[in-house]
Amino acid sequence: MTDLPKRQLGRTGIEVTTLGFGALELWGVVAGIGRPLEPSEPELILNAVLDAGIN
């Protein structure tokens, strides 16, 4: 899944995928929001996101 649509980020010239990833829940449960995470899970999730081509 590395052929995700991309757009230029403002005037920077950097191309970013139109699909992003919100990482709030990687903190685990904060103020009643999120879900419990094992210590190894955030790294696995972020690597899966990058492997999918999201930047």
mmCIF file as Biopython writes it, N, C-alpha, C and O atoms, coordinates in Angstrom:
data_model
#
loop_
_atom_site.group_PDB
_atom_site.id
_atom_site.type_symbol
_atom_site.label_atom_id
_atom_site.label_alt_id
_atom_site.label_comp_id
_atom_site.label_asym_id
_atom_site.label_entity_id
_atom_site.label_seq_id
_atom_site.pdbx_PDB_ins_code
_atom_site.Cartn_x
_atom_site.Cartn_y
_atom_site.Cartn_z
_atom_site.occupancy
_atom_site.B_iso_or_equiv
_atom_site.auth_seq_id
_atom_site.auth_asym_id
_atom_site.pdbx_PDB_model_num
ATOM 1   N N  . MET A ? 1  ? 0.830   -1.184 0.000  1.0 0.0 1  A 1 
ATOM 2   C CA . MET A ? 1  ? 0.000   0.000  0.000  1.0 0.0 1  A 1 
ATOM 3   C C  . MET A ? 1  ? 0.874   1.247  0.000  1.0 0.0 1  A 1 
ATOM 4   O O  . MET A ? 1  ? 0.625   2.171  0.774  1.0 0.0 1  A 1 
ATOM 5   N N  . THR A ? 2  ? 1.870   1.289  -0.833 1.0 0.0 2  A 1 
ATOM 6   C CA . THR A ? 2  ? 2.778   2.436  -0.863 1.0 0.0 2  A 1 
ATOM 7   C C  . THR A ? 2  ? 2.404   3.454  -1.929 1.0 0.0 2  A 1 
ATOM 8   O O  . THR A ? 2  ? 3.112   4.445  -2.106 1.0 0.0 2  A 1 
ATOM 9   N N  . ASP A ? 3  ? 1.307   3.230  -2.643 1.0 0.0 3  A 1 
ATOM 10  C CA . ASP A ? 3  ? 0.916   4.167  -3.688 1.0 0.0 3  A 1 
ATOM 11  C C  . ASP A ? 3  ? -0.220  5.083  -3.220 1.0 0.0 3  A 1 
ATOM 12  O O  . ASP A ? 3  ? -1.158  5.346  -3.972 1.0 0.0 3  A 1 
ATOM 13  N N  . LEU A ? 4  ? -0.134  5.560  -1.991 1.0 0.0 4  A 1 
ATOM 14  C CA . LEU A ? 4  ? -1.140  6.462  -1.445 1.0 0.0 4  A 1 
ATOM 15  C C  . LEU A ? 4  ? -1.043  7.823  -2.113 1.0 0.0 4  A 1 
ATOM 16  O O  . LEU A ? 4  ? 0.052   8.269  -2.455 1.0 0.0 4  A 1 
ATOM 17  N N  . PRO A ? 5  ? -2.179  8.489  -2.304 1.0 0.0 5  A 1 
ATOM 18  C CA . PRO A ? 5  ? -2.151  9.832  -2.894 1.0 0.0 5  A 1 
ATOM 19  C C  . PRO A ? 5  ? -1.346  10.793 -2.016 1.0 0.0 5  A 1 
ATOM 20  O O  . PRO A ? 5  ? -1.370  10.698 -0.789 1.0 0.0 5  A 1 
ATOM 21  N N  . LYS A ? 6  ? -0.639  11.712 -2.660 1.0 0.0 6  A 1 
ATOM 22  C CA . LYS A ? 6  ? 0.174   12.684 -1.920 1.0 0.0 6  A 1 
ATOM 23  C C  . LYS A ? 6  ? -0.160  14.097 -2.370 1.0 0.0 6  A 1 
ATOM 24  O O  . LYS A ? 6  ? -0.656  14.323 -3.474 1.0 0.0 6  A 1 
ATOM 25  N N  . ARG A ? 7  ? 0.124   15.028 -1.491 1.0 0.0 7  A 1 
ATOM 26  C CA . ARG A ? 7  ? -0.059  16.455 -1.772 1.0 0.0 7  A 1 
ATOM 27  C C  . ARG A ? 7  ? 1.165   17.202 -1.250 1.0 0.0 7  A 1 
ATOM 28  O O  . ARG A ? 7  ? 1.868   16.727 -0.359 1.0 0.0 7  A 1 
ATOM 29  N N  . GLN A ? 8  ? 1.401   18.364 -1.817 1.0 0.0 8  A 1 
ATOM 30  C CA . GLN A ? 8  ? 2.496   19.200 -1.331 1.0 0.0 8  A 1 
ATOM 31  C C  . GLN A ? 8  ? 2.071   19.858 -0.019 1.0 0.0 8  A 1 
ATOM 32  O O  . GLN A ? 8  ? 0.932   20.306 0.112  1.0 0.0 8  A 1 
ATOM 33  N N  . LEU A ? 9  ? 2.974   19.917 0.941  1.0 0.0 9  A 1 
ATOM 34  C CA . LEU A ? 9  ? 2.713   20.519 2.237  1.0 0.0 9  A 1 
ATOM 35  C C  . LEU A ? 9  ? 3.034   22.007 2.170  1.0 0.0 9  A 1 
ATOM 36  O O  . LEU A ? 9  ? 4.188   22.418 2.292  1.0 0.0 9  A 1 
ATOM 37  N N  . GLY A ? 10 ? 1.992   22.797 1.973  1.0 0.0 10 A 1 
ATOM 38  C CA . GLY A ? 10 ? 2.174   24.247 1.881  1.0 0.0 10 A 1 
ATOM 39  C C  . GLY A ? 10 ? 3.174   24.616 0.812  1.0 0.0 10 A 1 
ATOM 40  O O  . GLY A ? 10 ? 3.104   24.113 -0.310 1.0 0.0 10 A 1 
ATOM 41  N N  . ARG A ? 11 ? 4.110   25.496 1.150  1.0 0.0 11 A 1 
ATOM 42  C CA . ARG A ? 11 ? 5.148   25.926 0.201  1.0 0.0 11 A 1 
ATOM 43  C C  . ARG A ? 11 ? 6.489   25.252 0.473  1.0 0.0 11 A 1 
ATOM 44  O O  . ARG A ? 11 ? 7.523   25.684 -0.037 1.0 0.0 11 A 1 
ATOM 45  N N  . THR A ? 12 ? 6.466   24.195 1.277  1.0 0.0 12 A 1 
ATOM 46  C CA . THR A ? 12 ? 7.712   23.544 1.682  1.0 0.0 12 A 1 
ATOM 47  C C  . THR A ? 12 ? 8.338   22.692 0.590  1.0 0.0 12 A 1 
ATOM 48  O O  . THR A ? 12 ? 9.545   22.449 0.597  1.0 0.0 12 A 1 
ATOM 49  N N  . GLY A ? 13 ? 7.510   22.236 -0.352 1.0 0.0 13 A 1 
ATOM 50  C CA . GLY A ? 13 ? 8.010   21.316 -1.365 1.0 0.0 13 A 1 
ATOM 51  C C  . GLY A ? 13 ? 7.987   19.873 -0.898 1.0 0.0 13 A 1 
ATOM 52  O O  . GLY A ? 13 ? 8.283   18.967 -1.677 1.0 0.0 13 A 1 
ATOM 53  N N  . ILE A ? 14 ? 7.640   19.646 0.356  1.0 0.0 14 A 1 
ATOM 54  C CA . ILE A ? 14 ? 7.566   18.288 0.910  1.0 0.0 14 A 1 
ATOM 55  C C  . ILE A ? 14 ? 6.246   17.668 0.495  1.0 0.0 14 A 1 
ATOM 56  O O  . ILE A ? 14 ? 5.195   18.299 0.611  1.0 0.0 14 A 1 
ATOM 57  N N  . GLU A ? 15 ? 6.296   16.434 0.013  1.0 0.0 15 A 1 
ATOM 58  C CA . GLU A ? 15 ? 5.074   15.724 -0.319 1.0 0.0 15 A 1 
ATOM 59  C C  . GLU A ? 15 ? 4.690   14.810 0.829  1.0 0.0 15 A 1 
ATOM 60  O O  . GLU A ? 15 ? 5.513   14.048 1.338  1.0 0.0 15 A 1 
ATOM 61  N N  . VAL A ? 16 ? 3.428   14.895 1.230  1.0 0.0 16 A 1 
ATOM 62  C CA . VAL A ? 16 ? 2.918   14.063 2.316  1.0 0.0 16 A 1 
ATOM 63  C C  . VAL A ? 16 ? 1.698   13.302 1.829  1.0 0.0 16 A 1 
ATOM 64  O O  . VAL A ? 16 ? 0.996   13.746 0.920  1.0 0.0 16 A 1 
ATOM 65  N N  . THR A ? 17 ? 1.455   12.173 2.429  1.0 0.0 17 A 1 
ATOM 66  C CA . THR A ? 17 ? 0.288   11.376 2.059  1.0 0.0 17 A 1 
ATOM 67  C C  . THR A ? 17 ? -0.980  12.083 2.529  1.0 0.0 17 A 1 
ATOM 68  O O  . THR A ? 17 ? -0.990  12.747 3.566  1.0 0.0 17 A 1 
ATOM 69  N N  . THR A ? 18 ? -2.047  11.927 1.748  1.0 0.0 18 A 1 
ATOM 70  C CA . THR A ? 18 ? -3.318  12.544 2.138  1.0 0.0 18 A 1 
ATOM 71  C C  . THR A ? 18 ? -3.945  11.792 3.301  1.0 0.0 18 A 1 
ATOM 72  O O  . THR A ? 18 ? -4.806  12.333 3.995  1.0 0.0 18 A 1 
ATOM 73  N N  . LEU A ? 19 ? -3.533  10.573 3.520  1.0 0.0 19 A 1 
ATOM 74  C CA . LEU A ? 19 ? -3.991  9.798  4.666  1.0 0.0 19 A 1 
ATOM 75  C C  . LEU A ? 19 ? -2.978  9.981  5.779  1.0 0.0 19 A 1 
ATOM 76  O O  . LEU A ? 19 ? -1.792  9.708  5.595  1.0 0.0 19 A 1 
ATOM 77  N N  . GLY A ? 20 ? -3.439  10.440 6.929  1.0 0.0 20 A 1 
ATOM 78  C CA . GLY A ? 20 ? -2.549  10.648 8.062  1.0 0.0 20 A 1 
ATOM 79  C C  . GLY A ? 20 ? -2.830  9.653  9.170  1.0 0.0 20 A 1 
ATOM 80  O O  . GLY A ? 20 ? -3.700  8.790  9.050  1.0 0.0 20 A 1 
ATOM 81  N N  . PHE A ? 21 ? -2.091  9.788  10.233 1.0 0.0 21 A 1 
ATOM 82  C CA . PHE A ? 21 ? -2.261  8.910  11.379 1.0 0.0 21 A 1 
ATOM 83  C C  . PHE A ? 21 ? -2.303  9.751  12.646 1.0 0.0 21 A 1 
ATOM 84  O O  . PHE A ? 21 ? -1.353  10.473 12.945 1.0 0.0 21 A 1 
ATOM 85  N N  . GLY A ? 22 ? -3.395  9.662  13.387 1.0 0.0 22 A 1 
ATOM 86  C CA . GLY A ? 22 ? -3.520  10.358 14.662 1.0 0.0 22 A 1 
ATOM 87  C C  . GLY A ? 22 ? -2.995  9.463  15.766 1.0 0.0 22 A 1 
ATOM 88  O O  . GLY A ? 22 ? -3.515  8.368  15.980 1.0 0.0 22 A 1 
ATOM 89  N N  . ALA A ? 23 ? -1.975  9.914  16.463 1.0 0.0 23 A 1 
ATOM 90  C CA . ALA A ? 23 ? -1.282  9.061  17.420 1.0 0.0 23 A 1 
ATOM 91  C C  . ALA A ? 23 ? -1.675  9.301  18.871 1.0 0.0 23 A 1 
ATOM 92  O O  . ALA A ? 23 ? -0.972  8.841  19.771 1.0 0.0 23 A 1 
ATOM 93  N N  . LEU A ? 24 ? -2.773  10.006 19.129 1.0 0.0 24 A 1 
ATOM 94  C CA . LEU A ? 24 ? -3.163  10.298 20.504 1.0 0.0 24 A 1 
ATOM 95  C C  . LEU A ? 24 ? -3.258  9.035  21.348 1.0 0.0 24 A 1 
ATOM 96  O O  . LEU A ? 24 ? -2.803  9.021  22.492 1.0 0.0 24 A 1 
ATOM 97  N N  . GLU A ? 25 ? -3.831  7.998  20.809 1.0 0.0 25 A 1 
ATOM 98  C CA . GLU A ? 25 ? -4.037  6.793  21.616 1.0 0.0 25 A 1 
ATOM 99  C C  . GLU A ? 25 ? -2.751  6.041  21.921 1.0 0.0 25 A 1 
ATOM 100 O O  . GLU A ? 25 ? -2.775  5.099  22.713 1.0 0.0 25 A 1 
ATOM 101 N N  . LEU A ? 26 ? -1.638  6.421  21.324 1.0 0.0 26 A 1 
ATOM 102 C CA . LEU A ? 26 ? -0.374  5.756  21.652 1.0 0.0 26 A 1 
ATOM 103 C C  . LEU A ? 26 ? 0.099   6.105  23.056 1.0 0.0 26 A 1 
ATOM 104 O O  . LEU A ? 26 ? 1.021   5.479  23.580 1.0 0.0 26 A 1 
ATOM 105 N N  . TRP A ? 27 ? -0.537  7.110  23.668 1.0 0.0 27 A 1 
ATOM 106 C CA . TRP A ? 27 ? -0.215  7.459  25.051 1.0 0.0 27 A 1 
ATOM 107 C C  . TRP A ? 27 ? -0.841  6.467  26.022 1.0 0.0 27 A 1 
ATOM 108 O O  . TRP A ? 27 ? -0.464  6.427  27.193 1.0 0.0 27 A 1 
ATOM 109 N N  . GLY A ? 28 ? -1.787  5.670  25.552 1.0 0.0 28 A 1 
ATOM 110 C CA . GLY A ? 28 ? -2.533  4.792  26.441 1.0 0.0 28 A 1 
ATOM 111 C C  . GLY A ? 28 ? -3.734  5.556  26.970 1.0 0.0 28 A 1 
ATOM 112 O O  . GLY A ? 28 ? -4.215  6.487  26.324 1.0 0.0 28 A 1 
ATOM 113 N N  . VAL A ? 29 ? -4.214  5.172  28.127 1.0 0.0 29 A 1 
ATOM 114 C CA . VAL A ? 29 ? -5.396  5.814  28.691 1.0 0.0 29 A 1 
ATOM 115 C C  . VAL A ? 29 ? -4.987  7.110  29.378 1.0 0.0 29 A 1 
ATOM 116 O O  . VAL A ? 29 ? -4.234  7.097  30.351 1.0 0.0 29 A 1 
ATOM 117 N N  . VAL A ? 30 ? -5.492  8.233  28.860 1.0 0.0 30 A 1 
ATOM 118 C CA . VAL A ? 30 ? -5.227  9.547  29.436 1.0 0.0 30 A 1 
ATOM 119 C C  . VAL A ? 30 ? -6.575  10.247 29.587 1.0 0.0 30 A 1 
ATOM 120 O O  . VAL A ? 30 ? -7.310  10.403 28.613 1.0 0.0 30 A 1 
ATOM 121 N N  . ALA A ? 31 ? -6.890  10.658 30.783 1.0 0.0 31 A 1 
ATOM 122 C CA . ALA A ? 31 ? -8.148  11.370 31.059 1.0 0.0 31 A 1 
ATOM 123 C C  . ALA A ? 31 ? -9.358  10.583 30.551 1.0 0.0 31 A 1 
ATOM 124 O O  . ALA A ? 31 ? -10.321 11.172 30.059 1.0 0.0 31 A 1 
ATOM 125 N N  . GLY A ? 32 ? -9.309  9.268  30.668 1.0 0.0 32 A 1 
ATOM 126 C CA . GLY A ? 32 ? -10.422 8.437  30.248 1.0 0.0 32 A 1 
ATOM 127 C C  . GLY A ? 32 ? -10.536 8.210  28.758 1.0 0.0 32 A 1 
ATOM 128 O O  . GLY A ? 32 ? -11.498 7.597  28.293 1.0 0.0 32 A 1 
ATOM 129 N N  . ILE A ? 33 ? -9.553  8.703  27.994 1.0 0.0 33 A 1 
ATOM 130 C CA . ILE A ? 33 ? -9.554  8.535  26.544 1.0 0.0 33 A 1 
ATOM 131 C C  . ILE A ? 33 ? -8.435  7.571  26.171 1.0 0.0 33 A 1 
ATOM 132 O O  . ILE A ? 33 ? -7.370  7.581  26.788 1.0 0.0 33 A 1 
ATOM 133 N N  . GLY A ? 34 ? -8.674  6.751  25.179 1.0 0.0 34 A 1 
ATOM 134 C CA . GLY A ? 34 ? -7.655  5.813  24.722 1.0 0.0 34 A 1 
ATOM 135 C C  . GLY A ? 34 ? -7.905  4.418  25.254 1.0 0.0 34 A 1 
ATOM 136 O O  . GLY A ? 34 ? -8.951  4.139  25.841 1.0 0.0 34 A 1 
ATOM 137 N N  . ARG A ? 35 ? -6.951  3.558  25.045 1.0 0.0 35 A 1 
ATOM 138 C CA . ARG A ? 35 ? -7.069  2.186  25.518 1.0 0.0 35 A 1 
ATOM 139 C C  . ARG A ? 35 ? -5.737  1.760  26.116 1.0 0.0 35 A 1 
ATOM 140 O O  . ARG A ? 35 ? -4.696  2.316  25.765 1.0 0.0 35 A 1 
ATOM 141 N N  . PRO A ? 36 ? -5.755  0.782  27.013 1.0 0.0 36 A 1 
ATOM 142 C CA . PRO A ? 36 ? -4.490  0.313  27.592 1.0 0.0 36 A 1 
ATOM 143 C C  . PRO A ? 36 ? -3.584  -0.285 26.514 1.0 0.0 36 A 1 
ATOM 144 O O  . PRO A ? 36 ? -4.050  -1.000 25.627 1.0 0.0 36 A 1 
ATOM 145 N N  . LEU A ? 37 ? -2.305  0.012  26.599 1.0 0.0 37 A 1 
ATOM 146 C CA . LEU A ? 37 ? -1.332  -0.519 25.647 1.0 0.0 37 A 1 
ATOM 147 C C  . LEU A ? 37 ? -0.215  -1.246 26.379 1.0 0.0 37 A 1 
ATOM 148 O O  . LEU A ? 37 ? 0.208   -0.839 27.461 1.0 0.0 37 A 1 
ATOM 149 N N  . GLU A ? 38 ? 0.248   -2.308 25.781 1.0 0.0 38 A 1 
ATOM 150 C CA . GLU A ? 38 ? 1.451   -2.967 26.265 1.0 0.0 38 A 1 
ATOM 151 C C  . GLU A ? 38 ? 2.634   -2.086 25.856 1.0 0.0 38 A 1 
ATOM 152 O O  . GLU A ? 38 ? 2.539   -1.376 24.855 1.0 0.0 38 A 1 
ATOM 153 N N  . PRO A ? 39 ? 3.736   -2.110 26.593 1.0 0.0 39 A 1 
ATOM 154 C CA . PRO A ? 39 ? 4.867   -1.240 26.261 1.0 0.0 39 A 1 
ATOM 155 C C  . PRO A ? 39 ? 5.409   -1.406 24.842 1.0 0.0 39 A 1 
ATOM 156 O O  . PRO A ? 39 ? 5.961   -0.458 24.284 1.0 0.0 39 A 1 
ATOM 157 N N  . SER A ? 40 ? 5.266   -2.576 24.256 1.0 0.0 40 A 1 
ATOM 158 C CA . SER A ? 40 ? 5.800   -2.810 22.908 1.0 0.0 40 A 1 
ATOM 159 C C  . SER A ? 40 ? 4.848   -2.371 21.797 1.0 0.0 40 A 1 
ATOM 160 O O  . SER A ? 40 ? 5.271   -2.264 20.646 1.0 0.0 40 A 1 
ATOM 161 N N  . GLU A ? 41 ? 3.581   -2.115 22.106 1.0 0.0 41 A 1 
ATOM 162 C CA . GLU A ? 41 ? 2.594   -1.835 21.071 1.0 0.0 41 A 1 
ATOM 163 C C  . GLU A ? 41 ? 2.802   -0.536 20.291 1.0 0.0 41 A 1 
ATOM 164 O O  . GLU A ? 41 ? 2.654   -0.559 19.069 1.0 0.0 41 A 1 
ATOM 165 N N  . PRO A ? 42 ? 3.133   0.590  20.917 1.0 0.0 42 A 1 
ATOM 166 C CA . PRO A ? 42 ? 3.303   1.808  20.120 1.0 0.0 42 A 1 
ATOM 167 C C  . PRO A ? 42 ? 4.320   1.663  18.993 1.0 0.0 42 A 1 
ATOM 168 O O  . PRO A ? 42 ? 4.085   2.136  17.881 1.0 0.0 42 A 1 
ATOM 169 N N  . GLU A ? 43 ? 5.428   1.022  19.269 1.0 0.0 43 A 1 
ATOM 170 C CA . GLU A ? 43 ? 6.445   0.833  18.231 1.0 0.0 43 A 1 
ATOM 171 C C  . GLU A ? 43 ? 5.911   -0.019 17.082 1.0 0.0 43 A 1 
ATOM 172 O O  . GLU A ? 43 ? 6.160   0.287  15.916 1.0 0.0 43 A 1 
ATOM 173 N N  . LEU A ? 44 ? 5.184   -1.075 17.401 1.0 0.0 44 A 1 
ATOM 174 C CA . LEU A ? 44 ? 4.613   -1.933 16.364 1.0 0.0 44 A 1 
ATOM 175 C C  . LEU A ? 44 ? 3.604   -1.174 15.510 1.0 0.0 44 A 1 
ATOM 176 O O  . LEU A ? 44 ? 3.585   -1.312 14.287 1.0 0.0 44 A 1 
ATOM 177 N N  . ILE A ? 45 ? 2.765   -0.370 16.165 1.0 0.0 45 A 1 
ATOM 178 C CA . ILE A ? 45 ? 1.752   0.398  15.442 1.0 0.0 45 A 1 
ATOM 179 C C  . ILE A ? 45 ? 2.412   1.417  14.522 1.0 0.0 45 A 1 
ATOM 180 O O  . ILE A ? 45 ? 2.049   1.517  13.350 1.0 0.0 45 A 1 
ATOM 181 N N  . LEU A ? 46 ? 3.373   2.171  15.038 1.0 0.0 46 A 1 
ATOM 182 C CA . LEU A ? 46 ? 4.039   3.182  14.209 1.0 0.0 46 A 1 
ATOM 183 C C  . LEU A ? 46 ? 4.792   2.553  13.039 1.0 0.0 46 A 1 
ATOM 184 O O  . LEU A ? 46 ? 4.790   3.104  11.938 1.0 0.0 46 A 1 
ATOM 185 N N  . ASN A ? 47 ? 5.423   1.429  13.260 1.0 0.0 47 A 1 
ATOM 186 C CA . ASN A ? 47 ? 6.123   0.753  12.162 1.0 0.0 47 A 1 
ATOM 187 C C  . ASN A ? 47 ? 5.144   0.272  11.101 1.0 0.0 47 A 1 
ATOM 188 O O  . ASN A ? 47 ? 5.453   0.322  9.911  1.0 0.0 47 A 1 
ATOM 189 N N  . ALA A ? 48 ? 3.961   -0.197 11.518 1.0 0.0 48 A 1 
ATOM 190 C CA . ALA A ? 48 ? 2.943   -0.635 10.548 1.0 0.0 48 A 1 
ATOM 191 C C  . ALA A ? 48 ? 2.457   0.556  9.715  1.0 0.0 48 A 1 
ATOM 192 O O  . ALA A ? 48 ? 2.243   0.428  8.509  1.0 0.0 48 A 1 
ATOM 193 N N  . VAL A ? 49 ? 2.284   1.708  10.359 1.0 0.0 49 A 1 
ATOM 194 C CA . VAL A ? 49 ? 1.861   2.909  9.654  1.0 0.0 49 A 1 
ATOM 195 C C  . VAL A ? 49 ? 2.906   3.311  8.605  1.0 0.0 49 A 1 
ATOM 196 O O  . VAL A ? 49 ? 2.564   3.591  7.456  1.0 0.0 49 A 1 
ATOM 197 N N  . LEU A ? 50 ? 4.164   3.335  9.004  1.0 0.0 50 A 1 
ATOM 198 C CA . LEU A ? 50 ? 5.240   3.702  8.069  1.0 0.0 50 A 1 
ATOM 199 C C  . LEU A ? 50 ? 5.365   2.677  6.943  1.0 0.0 50 A 1 
ATOM 200 O O  . LEU A ? 50 ? 5.568   3.044  5.786  1.0 0.0 50 A 1 
ATOM 201 N N  . ASP A ? 51 ? 5.242   1.390  7.282  1.0 0.0 51 A 1 
ATOM 202 C CA . ASP A ? 51 ? 5.315   0.343  6.261  1.0 0.0 51 A 1 
ATOM 203 C C  . ASP A ? 51 ? 4.182   0.463  5.249  1.0 0.0 51 A 1 
ATOM 204 O O  . ASP A ? 51 ? 4.331   0.074  4.091  1.0 0.0 51 A 1 
ATOM 205 N N  . ALA A ? 52 ? 3.042   1.007  5.696  1.0 0.0 52 A 1 
ATOM 206 C CA . ALA A ? 52 ? 1.900   1.201  4.798  1.0 0.0 52 A 1 
ATOM 207 C C  . ALA A ? 52 ? 2.122   2.386  3.861  1.0 0.0 52 A 1 
ATOM 208 O O  . ALA A ? 52 ? 1.362   2.574  2.911  1.0 0.0 52 A 1 
ATOM 209 N N  . GLY A ? 53 ? 3.161   3.187  4.123  1.0 0.0 53 A 1 
ATOM 210 C CA . GLY A ? 53 ? 3.480   4.304  3.252  1.0 0.0 53 A 1 
ATOM 211 C C  . GLY A ? 53 ? 3.009   5.655  3.749  1.0 0.0 53 A 1 
ATOM 212 O O  . GLY A ? 53 ? 3.209   6.665  3.074  1.0 0.0 53 A 1 
ATOM 213 N N  . ILE A ? 54 ? 2.388   5.693  4.915  1.0 0.0 54 A 1 
ATOM 214 C CA . ILE A ? 54 ? 1.915   6.968  5.460  1.0 0.0 54 A 1 
ATOM 215 C C  . ILE A ? 54 ? 3.107   7.728  6.012  1.0 0.0 54 A 1 
ATOM 216 O O  . ILE A ? 54 ? 3.913   7.184  6.767  1.0 0.0 54 A 1 
ATOM 217 N N  . ASN A ? 55 ? 3.211   8.999  5.624  1.0 0.0 55 A 1 
ATOM 218 C CA . ASN A ? 55 ? 4.317   9.800  6.133  1.0 0.0 55 A 1 
ATOM 219 C C  . ASN A ? 55 ? 3.819   11.057 6.804  1.0 0.0 55 A 1 
ATOM 220 O O  . ASN A ? 55 ? 4.619   11.854 7.294  1.0 0.0 55 A 1 
#
